[in-house]
Amino acid sequence: SIFGVPAAIAITFAVGVGLHLLLARTVFGRSLYLIGTNPRAAAVAGLPVKRILVATYVLCSALAALGAIMMTARTGS
């Protein structure tokens, strides 16, 4: 536990805050919102749509792996 809070909850909170900051305050986050709204307009605006989507899928995979590791640690498998 970290400061009396279970580690899984602390990690989840930290990741959530980090992702919020990533989406709200970075160029990557704003670009991701634009691509999600209208990918064609994002391409016309000059954004590298495929590169941003690949980075997003990599980030999603890393978070899924983190969740799997936390679940495995919790169940003791």
ABEGO torsion letter per residue (X at the ends): XBGGBBAAAAAAAAAAAAAAAAAAABAAAAAAAAAAABAAAAAAAGBBAAAAAAAAAAAAAAAAAAAAAAAAAAAGX
